[in-house]
Amino acid sequence: MMRAIWNGVVLAESAHTELLEGHYYFPPGTVKPEFLRRSTTQINCPWKGMADFCHLEVDGERCENAAWYFPAPKPEAREIRNYIAFGDSVEIEIVEAQAVCLSGQ
């Protein structure tokens, strides 16, 4: 399980991230949209396509262009369509699975 944290708040959590070029991409349903603000920034990646960026806003603090996603990636990157990645200002941590003890077993 991977978790994205910024300004002390969990932005995303998923056991189904994709790791590409050193960044974990989180499925769109696992990212809390209330912390994302659309940016006008777009950057073209030669093999993934056009990335749209978002700012992060948590407790009145803003981090510019700290998240991005590919709404229409090139065929080689189709597995990350609409998945959201975060820049270096966001902490990505691995959450260890914990064993559950069921009584009587």
C-alpha positions in Angstrom: 0.0 0.0 0.0 1.3 3.4 -1.0 0.3 6.7 0.6 0.9 10.3 -0.6 1.2 13.0 2.2 1.6 16.7 2.0 1.3 19.3 4.8 0.4 16.5 7.2 -2.6 15.3 5.2 -3.0 12.1 3.3 -3.8 13.0 -0.3 -4.0 9.5 -1.7 -3.7 5.9 -0.6 -3.7 2.8 -2.8 -2.4 -0.8 -3.1 -2.6 -0.4 -6.9 -0.1 2.3 -7.9 2.0 2.3 -11.0 5.7 3.2 -10.8 7.0 5.1 -13.8 10.2 7.1 -14.0 10.5 7.3 -10.2 7.0 8.5 -9.6 4.1 6.5 -8.2 0.8 7.1 -10.1 -2.3 6.7 -8.0 -5.6 5.5 -9.5 -8.0 8.5 -9.7 -10.5 7.1 -7.2 -7.9 6.9 -4.5 -6.9 10.6 -4.6 -8.9 13.0 -2.5 -10.1 15.6 -5.0 -10.9 18.2 -2.3 -7.1 19.0 -2.2 -6.6 19.4 -5.9 -7.0 22.6 -7.9 -6.7 22.6 -11.7 -3.7 24.4 -13.1 -3.3 25.8 -16.6 0.1 24.2 -16.9 0.5 21.4 -19.4 3.7 19.6 -20.4 4.2 17.2 -23.2 6.1 14.0 -22.5 7.6 12.4 -25.6 6.3 8.9 -24.8 3.4 9.5 -22.4 1.7 12.4 -24.0 0.3 15.7 -22.7 0.2 16.0 -18.9 -2.3 18.3 -17.1 -1.2 19.7 -13.7 -2.9 20.5 -10.5 -2.0 22.6 -7.5 -2.4 21.2 -4.0 -4.3 23.1 -1.3 -4.3 21.9 2.3 -5.2 24.1 5.4 -4.7 27.3 3.5 -1.3 26.3 2.1 -0.7 25.9 -1.6 1.8 23.9 -3.6 2.0 24.9 -7.2 1.8 22.3 -9.9 2.6 19.5 -7.5 0.4 16.8 -9.1 -0.2 15.7 -12.7 -2.0 13.2 -14.8 -2.4 12.1 -18.4 -6.1 12.3 -19.5 -5.3 11.0 -23.0 -1.9 9.3 -22.9 -0.1 7.8 -25.8 -0.7 4.0 -26.4 2.6 3.1 -24.6 1.3 4.7 -21.4 -2.4 3.8 -21.5 -2.2 2.0 -18.1 -1.7 5.4 -16.3 -4.7 7.2 -18.0 -6.1 9.6 -15.4 -3.8 8.2 -12.7 -2.3 11.0 -10.6 1.4 11.4 -9.7 2.9 13.9 -7.3 6.1 15.9 -7.3 9.0 15.8 -4.9 7.3 18.1 -2.4 4.8 15.3 -1.6 6.0 12.4 0.7 5.3 9.0 -0.6 5.4 6.3 2.0 5.0 2.5 1.9 2.3 1.3 4.4 3.0 -2.2 5.6 0.1 -4.6 5.7 -0.7 -5.7 9.2 -1.8 -9.2 10.1 -5.2 -9.6 11.7 -5.6 -12.1 14.4 -9.1 -13.7 14.4 -10.2 -15.2 17.8 -10.5 -19.0 17.8 -8.1 -19.5 14.9 
